[in-house]
């Protein structure tokens, strides 16, 4: 999807209302978030809450940072394996 120059809100509204063009090209969706529901045992939630409190963070921020770190490590490992 190729980025175009700036667009006014009025012009964007018109494009949307007409429905003829894709307006997503005017938005940065790379860092868009999606809400998920995750069931966990109570003991796990309690441990997450303890660690989040120790760090002065929210449970959500803790989970997000841990997952990001794991994904980064996995990608680094995959790159190392690919390059020998």
C-alpha positions in Angstrom: 0.0 0.0 0.0 1.6 3.2 -1.2 1.5 6.2 1.1 0.1 9.4 -0.3 0.6 13.0 0.8 -1.4 14.7 3.5 -5.2 14.9 3.1 -7.7 17.2 4.8 -10.3 15.7 7.1 -13.0 17.0 4.7 -11.4 15.3 1.7 -11.0 12.1 3.7 -14.6 12.2 4.8 -15.7 12.6 1.1 -13.6 9.7 0.0 -15.0 7.5 2.8 -18.6 8.6 2.0 -18.2 7.9 -1.7 -16.7 4.5 -1.0 -14.8 4.5 -4.3 -11.3 4.5 -2.9 -9.3 2.8 -0.2 -8.8 5.3 2.6 -6.4 3.1 4.6 -3.5 4.4 2.6 -3.9 7.6 4.6 -3.4 5.8 8.0 -0.4 4.3 9.7 -1.8 0.8 10.5 1.6 -0.8 11.2 1.3 -0.3 14.9 -2.5 -0.8 15.1 -3.6 -2.7 18.2 -6.2 -5.5 18.4 -7.9 -6.5 21.6 -7.7 -10.2 22.6 -9.3 -12.2 25.3 -6.9 -14.6 27.2 -8.0 -17.1 29.8 -5.4 -17.9 32.5 -5.5 -19.8 35.7 -5.9 -17.6 38.8 -2.4 -18.4 40.2 -0.9 -17.1 36.9 -2.8 -13.8 37.1 -1.8 -13.4 40.7 1.9 -13.9 39.9 1.6 -11.4 36.9 0.0 -8.9 39.2 2.8 -9.2 41.8 5.4 -8.7 39.2 3.6 -5.8 37.6 3.2 -4.1 41.0 6.9 -4.7 41.8 7.8 -3.0 38.5 5.2 -0.2 38.9 3.5 -1.3 35.8 0.1 -2.6 34.7 -0.6 -6.3 34.1 -1.2 -5.6 30.4 2.0 -3.6 30.0 3.9 -6.5 31.7 2.4 -9.1 29.4 3.0 -7.0 26.3 6.7 -6.3 27.2 7.3 -10.0 28.0 5.7 -11.1 24.7 7.6 -8.5 22.7 10.9 -9.7 24.3 10.1 -13.3 23.5 9.2 -12.5 19.9 12.4 -10.4 19.5 14.5 -13.3 20.9 12.8 -15.8 18.6 13.5 -13.6 15.5 17.1 -13.1 16.5 17.5 -16.9 16.9 15.9 -17.5 13.6 18.3 -15.0 11.9 21.3 -16.7 13.5 20.2 -20.1 12.3 19.6 -18.7 8.8 23.1 -17.2 8.6 24.8 -20.3 9.8 
